């Protein structure tokens, strides 16, 4: 199962975060930018126009490292039917962290603390979350028409952390620095949940096509 891609010809007119891409006949928006628009319209406007500068922090690098370890473990399930071991899963996360340290501008954690968070989050994920998962695809990229009857068309793109066998939910991994807000309103009106379930329901020709539930799995310092 691979990503669905449109024509490659196009000109990216905004900055590296890829808030949007303008092609010959369409504007392609990123799901993450729509999510940001819902939280802070002014920041989304600045990102769209290239007026703000995004810098890597230890917070985002820790989250990416945990994602990397999870992807490494689950890809083995998809390819071979068995997960990577816990030590190898942790090692994959740590390697991502080590390789990305040069990109970090904002250090909110000491290095030993960051490594401990990566280890703790991957350990609790491997022991408590992984056994119940039935992965079909990890880091699944999509690019689909959202408003096709408009000129130019409006398309939406994004990357889904985990698609599972039906009827198990789509999952997105979160690594917040503190306990997340559990208000039902935030879950109900989640842009990310709406975008990802819509995308999967739109992909009948990719062997999907059934609307699924959506879950955030929060890992807070193990």
C-alpha positions as CSV (number, residue, x, y, z in Angstrom):
1,X,0.0,0.0,0.0
2,X,1.6,3.3,-1.0
3,X,0.8,6.9,-0.9
4,X,-1.6,8.4,-3.4
5,X,0.1,11.1,-5.4
6,X,-1.1,13.7,-7.8
7,X,1.0,15.2,-10.7
8,X,4.5,16.2,-9.6
9,X,4.7,19.3,-11.7
10,X,4.2,22.3,-9.4
11,X,5.8,25.3,-7.7
12,X,6.0,25.6,-4.0
13,X,5.4,29.2,-3.3
14,X,5.6,29.2,0.5
15,X,8.3,28.3,2.9
16,X,9.8,25.0,4.0
17,X,6.9,24.0,6.3
18,X,4.9,23.4,3.1
19,X,1.8,25.2,4.4
20,X,0.5,25.0,0.9
21,X,1.6,24.2,-2.6
22,X,0.3,25.8,-5.8
23,X,0.2,23.6,-8.9
24,X,-1.2,24.3,-12.4
25,X,-4.8,23.5,-11.5
26,X,-4.9,23.3,-7.7
27,X,-3.9,24.6,-4.3
28,X,-2.8,21.8,-2.0
29,X,-3.1,22.5,1.8
30,X,-1.4,20.6,4.5
31,X,-3.6,19.1,7.2
32,X,-1.2,20.4,9.9
33,X,-1.7,23.9,8.5
34,X,-5.5,23.6,8.8
35,X,-5.0,22.4,12.4
36,X,-2.9,25.4,13.1
37,X,-5.4,27.7,11.5
38,X,-8.0,26.4,14.0
39,X,-5.7,27.1,17.0
40,X,-4.1,30.4,15.9
41,X,-5.2,32.1,12.7
42,X,-2.5,34.7,13.0
43,X,0.3,32.2,13.2
44,X,-1.2,30.3,10.3
45,X,-1.4,33.5,8.2
46,X,2.3,34.2,9.0
47,X,3.3,30.7,8.1
48,X,1.4,30.8,4.8
49,X,3.1,34.1,3.8
50,X,6.5,33.0,5.1
51,X,6.6,35.7,7.8
52,X,7.4,33.4,10.7
53,X,10.4,31.2,11.2
54,X,10.0,27.7,12.6
55,X,12.9,26.3,14.6
56,X,13.5,22.8,15.8
57,X,13.2,22.3,19.6
58,X,14.0,19.3,21.9
59,X,10.2,18.9,22.3
60,X,9.6,18.3,18.6
61,X,12.7,16.2,18.2
62,X,11.7,14.0,21.1
63,X,8.3,13.5,19.5
64,X,9.8,12.7,16.1
65,X,12.3,10.2,17.7
66,X,9.4,8.3,19.5
67,X,7.5,8.3,16.2
68,X,10.6,6.9,14.4
69,X,10.9,4.0,16.9
70,X,7.2,3.2,16.6
71,X,7.4,3.2,12.8
72,X,10.4,1.0,12.9
73,X,8.7,-1.6,15.1
74,X,5.4,-1.6,13.3
75,X,6.9,-1.8,9.8
76,X,8.5,-5.0,10.9
77,X,5.0,-6.3,11.8
78,X,3.7,-5.3,8.3
79,X,6.7,-6.8,6.5
80,X,7.5,-9.9,8.5
81,X,4.6,-10.5,10.9
82,X,6.6,-9.9,14.0
83,X,7.6,-6.7,15.8
84,X,11.1,-5.5,16.5
85,X,12.3,-6.1,20.0
86,X,11.9,-3.5,22.7
87,X,15.7,-2.8,22.8
88,X,15.8,-2.4,19.0
89,X,12.8,-0.1,19.1
90,X,14.4,2.1,21.7
91,X,17.6,2.1,19.8
92,X,15.8,3.3,16.6
93,X,14.3,6.2,18.6
94,X,17.7,7.1,20.1
95,X,19.4,7.0,16.7
96,X,16.9,9.5,15.3
97,X,17.5,11.8,18.3
98,X,21.3,11.5,17.8
99,X,21.2,12.1,14.1
100,X,18.9,15.2,14.5
101,X,20.6,17.0,17.4
102,X,22.5,19.4,15.0
103,X,19.1,20.8,13.9
104,X,17.9,21.7,17.4
105,X,17.8,25.4,18.1
106,X,15.7,25.6,21.3
107,X,17.0,23.3,24.0
108,X,14.2,22.8,26.6
109,X,15.6,19.5,27.9
110,X,19.1,18.3,28.9
111,X,20.3,15.5,26.6
112,X,20.1,12.8,29.3
113,X,16.5,13.8,30.1
114,X,15.5,13.7,26.5
115,X,17.0,10.2,26.1
116,X,15.1,9.1,29.2
117,X,11.8,10.5,27.8
118,X,12.3,8.7,24.5
119,X,13.1,5.4,26.3
120,X,10.2,5.7,28.7
121,X,7.7,6.6,26.0
122,X,8.8,3.8,23.8
123,X,8.9,1.3,26.6
124,X,5.3,2.0,27.7
125,X,4.2,2.0,24.1
126,X,5.8,-1.4,23.4
127,X,4.5,-3.0,26.5
128,X,1.0,-1.6,26.8
129,X,-0.1,-0.3,23.4
130,X,1.7,-2.4,20.7
131,X,0.2,-5.8,21.6
132,X,-3.3,-4.6,20.6
133,X,-2.3,-3.0,17.3
134,X,-3.1,-4.6,13.9
135,X,-1.1,-2.3,11.4
136,X,-1.9,-2.0,7.7
137,X,0.3,1.0,7.1
138,X,2.5,3.4,9.0
139,X,3.3,7.0,8.0
140,X,0.8,6.8,5.2
141,X,0.8,9.9,3.0
142,X,-2.2,11.1,1.1
143,X,-3.1,13.9,-1.3
144,X,-6.7,14.1,-2.3
145,X,-9.2,16.6,-3.8
146,X,-11.2,18.3,-1.0
147,X,-13.1,20.9,-3.1
148,X,-12.9,19.6,-6.7
149,X,-15.7,21.8,-8.1
150,X,-13.7,25.0,-7.5
151,X,-11.2,26.7,-9.8
152,X,-8.4,26.2,-8.8
153,X,-9.3,23.0,-7.0
154,X,-8.5,22.7,-3.3
155,X,-6.7,19.5,-2.3
156,X,-5.6,18.3,1.1
157,X,-2.5,16.4,2.0
158,X,-1.2,14.8,5.2
159,X,0.6,11.8,6.8
160,X,-1.3,9.3,9.0
161,X,0.7,7.7,11.7
162,X,-1.1,4.4,11.7
163,X,-3.9,2.8,9.7
164,X,-5.1,-0.5,11.2
165,X,-7.2,-3.4,10.0
166,X,-10.9,-2.6,9.9
167,X,-12.7,-1.8,12.1
168,X,-9.8,-0.8,14.4
169,X,-9.2,3.0,14.6
170,X,-6.7,5.2,12.9
171,X,-4.1,6.3,15.4
172,X,-2.0,9.4,15.9
173,X,0.9,9.3,18.4
174,X,1.3,12.4,20.6
175,X,4.2,13.1,23.0
176,X,3.0,16.2,25.0
177,X,5.2,17.6,27.7
178,X,2.3,17.6,30.2
179,X,-1.0,15.8,30.6
180,X,-3.3,16.8,27.6
181,X,-6.6,18.5,27.8
182,X,-9.3,15.7,27.8
183,X,-12.3,17.9,27.0
184,X,-14.8,16.2,24.8
185,X,-15.2,19.3,22.7
186,X,-11.5,19.2,21.6
187,X,-11.9,15.6,20.5
188,X,-15.2,16.2,18.7
189,X,-13.9,19.2,16.7
190,X,-10.4,17.9,16.0
191,X,-9.4,19.0,12.5
192,X,-6.8,16.2,12.4
193,X,-9.3,13.4,13.2
194,X,-11.8,14.8,10.6
195,X,-9.2,15.0,7.9
196,X,-7.7,11.6,8.4
197,X,-11.0,9.7,8.7
198,X,-12.2,11.5,5.6
199,X,-9.0,10.6,3.7
200,X,-9.2,6.9,4.6
201,X,-12.9,6.8,3.6
202,X,-11.9,8.4,0.2
203,X,-9.3,5.8,-0.6
204,X,-11.4,2.9,-1.9
205,X,-9.0,2.3,-4.8
206,X,-6.2,1.8,-2.3
207,X,-7.9,-1.1,-0.6
208,X,-9.3,1.1,2.2
209,X,-12.5,3.1,1.7
210,X,-14.3,2.4,5.0
211,X,-14.6,5.3,7.4
212,X,-12.9,4.4,10.6
213,X,-12.7,5.7,14.2
214,X,-9.8,7.9,15.2
215,X,-7.8,7.8,18.4
216,X,-5.0,10.0,19.9
217,X,-2.5,7.9,21.9
218,X,-0.8,10.3,24.4
219,X,2.5,9.3,25.9
220,X,3.5,11.8,28.6
221,X,7.1,11.1,29.8
222,X,6.3,7.4,30.0
